[in-house]
Amino acid sequence: MSRRAVYTGSFDPVTLGHLNVIERSCRLVDELIVGIGINIDKQSLFTADERVQLIERATAELPNVVVKQFHGLAVKFVRDCDARVIVRGVRSLSDIEAEFTMTLANRKLDPEIETVFLMADEEFTHVSSTLIKQITPLAGDDELARFVPREIIPDIRAKLAPSQASSR
């Protein structure tokens, strides 16, 4: 029986913190499915299709990573993927509180699905997609590459600072 896990999130955009969790998770399983969901509480920068492409580029060197979109409940998506494990990355105590609540809800929805938490490496605990959106107009490419994969910087600039996209 193969070991398959699903790492869900909005990944808008994917950060080095997300990639850290992806890289570490894919060493633990035979197949890691990165599930790109829709967060109704957030205004998306990238479309779901664009986020799939960004993550596929950023994970191209990881042969056991598959990227898919989903709508609806994460536990249903995990079940539809024939997986029984959800991977969640946590950065801070406030992340843990929110994730704990979601894990309890997921257990009620599907008691056979387990949630595994991976702490972000210390260097990524402050990195969030919101931070990326805030600093992109002000940061140079080398500075931004401390937070996001270098190969997606032009895509982020095109969305957040179109006039700067070709000047860096």
Residue pairs with C-beta under 8 A, 6 or more apart in sequence:
2 30
2 31
3 28
3 29
3 30
3 31
3 85
4 29
4 30
4 31
4 32
4 33
4 81
4 82
4 83
4 85
5 25
5 28
5 29
5 31
5 32
5 33
5 83
5 85
5 86
5 87
5 116
6 32
6 33
6 34
6 35
6 74
6 77
6 78
6 81
6 83
6 85
6 86
6 87
7 21
7 22
7 25
7 32
7 33
7 34
7 35
7 86
7 87
7 88
7 89
8 34
8 35
8 36
8 37
8 70
8 74
8 77
8 78
8 86
8 88
9 18
9 34
9 35
9 36
9 37
9 89
10 36
10 37
10 38
10 39
10 42
10 44
10 51
10 129
11 18
11 34
11 36
11 51
11 54
11 55
11 129
12 39
12 42
12 44
12 45
12 46
12 51
12 129
13 45
13 46
13 51
13 54
13 129
13 132
13 148
13 152
13 155
13 156
14 51
14 54
14 55
14 58
14 148
14 149
14 152
15 124
15 127
15 128
15 129
15 132
15 147
15 148
16 124
16 127
16 146
16 147
16 148
16 149
17 89
17 91
17 120
17 121
17 124
17 125
17 127
17 128
18 55
18 89
19 58
19 59
19 149
20 89
20 120
20 121
20 124
21 87
21 89
21 118
21 120
22 32
22 34
22 59
22 62
22 65
23 62
24 118
25 32
25 87
25 118
26 32
26 62
26 64
26 65
29 64
29 85
30 64
31 64
31 65
31 66
32 62
32 64
32 65
32 66
32 87
33 65
33 66
33 67
33 68
33 81
33 83
34 55
34 59
34 65
34 66
34 67
34 68
35 68
35 69
35 70
35 74
35 77
35 78
35 81
36 48
36 51
36 52
36 55
36 67
36 68
36 69
36 70
37 69
37 70
37 71
37 74
37 77
38 44
38 48
38 71
45 129
45 133
45 156
45 159
45 160
46 54
46 155
46 159
48 69
49 69
50 155
52 67
52 68
52 69
54 152
54 155
55 67
56 67
57 149
57 151
57 152
58 149
58 151
58 152
59 65
59 67
68 81
70 77
70 80
73 109
74 86
74 106
75 86
75 106
75 109
75 110
75 113
76 109
76 110
78 84
78 85
78 86
78 110
78 113
79 110
79 113
83 113
84 112
84 113
84 114
85 113
85 114
85 115
85 116
86 106
86 113
86 114
86 115
86 116
87 115
87 116
87 118
88 99
88 102
88 103
88 115
88 116
88 117
88 118
89 117
89 118
89 119
89 120
90 96
90 99
90 117
90 118
90 119
90 120
91 119
91 120
91 124
91 125
91 126
91 127
91 128
92 125
96 117
99 115
99 117
103 115
106 113
106 115
107 113
120 127
127 147
131 147
132 144
132 147
132 148
132 156
133 160
135 143
135 144
135 147
136 144
136 156
136 157
136 160
136 161
137 160
137 161
137 164
140 168
141 150
141 153
141 168
144 153
144 156
145 153
148 156
153 168
154 165
157 164
157 165
157 168
158 165
